[in-house]
Every structure is written in C-alpha cells, then in structure tokens.
Amino acid sequence: IDYPYRREGPNLRIFCLSFAVNLRSGAEQKVVFITARVHPGETPSSFVCQGIIDFLVSQHPIAKVLRDHLVFKIAPMLNPDGVYLGNYRCSLMGFDLNRHWVDPSPWAHPTLHGVKQLIIQMYNNPKISLEFYIDIHAHSTMMNGFMYGNIFEEEERFQRQAIFPKLLCQNAEDFSFSSTSFNRDAVKAGTGRRFLGGLLDHSSYCYTLEVSFYSYILGGTTSTVPYTEEACILYKSILLSECFEGT
C-alpha cells in the first residue's frame, strides 16, 4: 500500500493467497485477514506469520484445501518503520499503532489507515464474507500461546467466539485456553481486535493471538519447553486448519 504521505521507511505489502478461481471478479469470497508485528519488538509474531505463509503456499493437502475454499489476506508487518528503527512498541512517529484503530491518520498511521480501509471495503462488499481477523502478537510476561477475544451482549455470539480457542487448545500442546480471556476494557478500545469486533457483524470472529517470548508449559506437568523459531512456526497448520473448520 503506497501513500503520498510517507516520508521515509519501507512501504507495507499485503499478501493475498488463494486458489485462482476464488479471486475471480464477482465470485463469492470467504476471507481470513491476518496481521502481525504491529509492535516491532514482538519478533515471535513474525515467526508465526512466516510459518502461516510458508504453509499456505506449500503442497500440503490441508494447505490445498484451504486455498480451494478461502482467501487469505496477510499483512505480515503492520509497523515496518518501527521494526526498521529498532523500536520496541512504537512507530516512526512514536505512536502505539495498536491504540489507533478507531481513527487512524493517513499521515501519522499510514499502514494502519490503509489496512483499515481495505477491511472496511471488504466488509461493505456483499460478495465477501470476512470470516476471521487474527492479529498476531508476542507476550513478554506470560507463558504459552493464548488469545484475547471480545465480550458481546448476545450470549450466543459470545459462546460461538470461544469455540476457536477451545479447538486450538485441544490440538496444540502449547496453547492455553485457561490463559485466554475475553474483555472489553476501555484501555483496549483502540486495538484491532476490539475495534473490528465492534464494526463487523456476528458472522466474523476477531482475535488477538499471543505467543510467549519464552516457553510453554506442557499440560498436566510443570515442565517448560522453550519457544524457538521453529516452535513458533508450528502454529501454522493447526491455526489454519481450525480456521477452515470454523468457516
């Protein structure tokens, strides 16, 4: 996404992965939108996102099924300027981009503004069903992988939203449903998960996926297993398989 407002630093690129027939003009599309690295210092989020992309373009049977039925839009680095500069949390101009989803500026938050506009365009297109939005992060104080989700007034919608992290917990030994939480704290109102959860309709599921910087605890034990780049990438097939099951 290129903007005349940009002054320095790299531009944002969004990957679109699917079977060609799904991208035909007028064809109905089920979309999974994935973002990562909005906080520059959260390097494990890039490993998870890399694993997702590598898996989607592979010849694995599950990857082929996913490409046949879904369209994946992936912004692997929402804060490229911050990563380039070596910042831990903020952008080139000192903003925490994950607090500005409500009203991003095309000048001050160009990548966020562009991604938000693309999501709104898809949401307003009757031929597109935005099934999932998943924002990938890394956590510096908690163990395991886990999710943040939204709280809704409609009990049925809230219960449906809990299904996806429960499936991950059943199929990934490092994912913890007990660490997963659902909230609507005011301080989180500007996050992608909170904003899009309020914007999109009941058929869309919005989550923050967190992966520990350090280790995960094996279920039923006190043993810890350090996260490596390879371990983060292992999320790819499990996460994507459960996305397909949920559509």
N, C-alpha and C positions, 0 to 999 in steps of 0.2 A: 504494500500500500504506500503510494508516494504522495507527499504533501508539499505544497509550496511553502508551508510554514516552517519546515525543518531547516535547522541552521547547521547542524553537524551531527556526526554519528551515523550508524547504519540504518537502513530502512527495514520495515517489517515485511516479511514474506509469509503468506498463508498457504499451506499445502491443502490440496483437495484430492482425496483418494477415494476411488470407487470404480466399479465396472462401467465402461463407457456408455452403455445403454441407459444407466441411471442418470447421466448428465445431459441427455437429450433435452432440447427445448420443449417444454410442455409436459415432460414426464414427471410423475409424482416422485418426490424425494423424501426419504426419511434420513434426517441429518443428525450426526453426533458431532458436537462442536467441542474441541479440546484446546485449552490454553495452558501455558506453563511459563515459569521464570518471570513472573511479574515482580518478584523480589530477587534482585540479582545474586544475592549471596546464597540462595537456596539451590545449590548445584544439583543435589539428588533429583530435583524435579525435572531437570534436563535429561538425566539418565533414564527416568521413567518414560518421558516423552520420546526419547530416541528409540527406546525399545518398542513403543507403540508403532512408530513409523516403520521401523525395520520389519516388524511383524506384519503390518498391513501390506507391505509391498512384496512379502515373501510368497512362496508357493505352498505354504502350509494349508491343509484342507480347510481349517477354520477361517484363515485369512481370505481364502477364495469365497467362502460363503458370505463373509462379512462384506466383501466388495460387491458381491452379487445383489445384496439386499439393502445396503446402507451407503450413504455418502458421508465421508469424514472430512471435516474442515478443521485444520490444526494450525494454531499459531504457536510455534514452539518456544518463542521468546518474546513476551509482551514488553519487556523493558531492555531492549538491546543497548541503549545508551548507557544505562546503569551498569550492565554487565561489562561493557567496553571500558568504563571508567573505574571498575573495581568497587563500586558501591555495594553496601550490604543490603539495603532495603529501598533506597530512594532512586529517583530518576535523575537525569541530567540537571534538571532544574530544582531538585531537592524535594520532589513530591513522592509520597507513597501512593503509587498508582492504584493500588487496591483499596483506596478510600475515595475514589473519584468517579466511580461508575455512574452515579446519578446524573452528573452534568459535566462530562469531560470536555476540556477545551481543545479545539483542533490545533491550537498553538502551543499550549503548555503540556497537553497529554495526547499527542497526535496518534500514537499507536492504539491507545485505549479508545479514543474517539472513533478511529476507523473500524476497529473490531465491533464496537457497539453499534455503529451504523449498519454494518454488514448483518449482524444478528437481527436488528430491527427489520431490515429489508426482507430477510428470510421469514421472519415471523408474520409479516404482512402479506406474504405470498401464499395464496390458497393452495398452491401445488407443493408446498414444502411443509413438512412436519418436523419441527425441531424436537427430537426425542430426548436428547441429553445435552447438558452443558456441564463439563467437568474441568475445573481449574486445579492444576497440579502444583502443590507446594511441598516444602520440606520443613520439618519441625525440629527446633534446637533443644527442646527440653523433654519431650515425650518419646516413648518407645513405640515400636511397631508402626504399621500403616493403619490409618483410620480416616474417617470422613467427618465433615461438618455438613449438616443439612438444614433445611428450613422448617419452621413451625407454621402450620396453616390452621385456620379456623375450622375448615372442613375435616372432620375426623378421618373420613375415608381417604382423602388425598394425603393426609399425614401418614397414615398406615401404609399406603402404597409406596411412599417415598422411602420407607425403612426397608423395603424388600431388597433393593440393590445392595446396600452394605451388608445385609444379612447373608446374601449369596456369596459376596466376596469373603466374608468370614468363614463360610463353610468350605471354600475352595482354595483359599490362600493361607498358608500356615502363619504368615507374618501379619495378617490383617486382624485387627481387634475391633469387634463390634462394641465391646464394653467401653472402649475409648472414644467411640463415635458419639457425637452429640448433635442435637437439633436445637437451634436457638433463633431468636430474632432480637438480639441485643442491639440497642441503638448505636453503639460504637462500631458495629459491623455493617451498618446500613449502606455504606458506600462500596462494599465488596461486590465482586461479580456474582457470587453465589446468592447473596441477599437481594441485590437489585434485579437480577434476571428471574429469580424465584417469584418476585412480585409482579414482574412485567409479563412473563409468559403464562400460558393457560395451564389448566390442570393436567394436560397430557405430557407436559415437559418436566424433566427431572433435573434439578440443579444441585451440584455438589462441589465442595472443596475436598480434594484428595490430598491427604498429608502423608508423607513418608519420613520417618525419623532420620536425622543425621547420623545416628549412632548404631543402634542394634534393635533387634526384636526378640521378644520372649516367647519361647515355644510353649504352646498351650499345655496346661497341666503340669508345667515344670517351672523351675527357677533359672533354667539355662538361657543364656543370651547368645544370640548369633549376630555378629557384626554385619552391618549392611556394607556391601561392596557395590561397585558399578554394575556388576553382573546381577547381583541380587535385586537391585532396583529395577533392572530391565526385565526381570522375571514377571513383573506385574502385567506385562503386555498382553499375553494370551488370555490370562484369567480375566483381566479388566474388560477386554474387548469381547470375550465370549459371553460374559454376563450382560454387557450392553445389548448384544444381539438377543439374548434370552428375554430381556426386558421390553423389547420393542414389539 
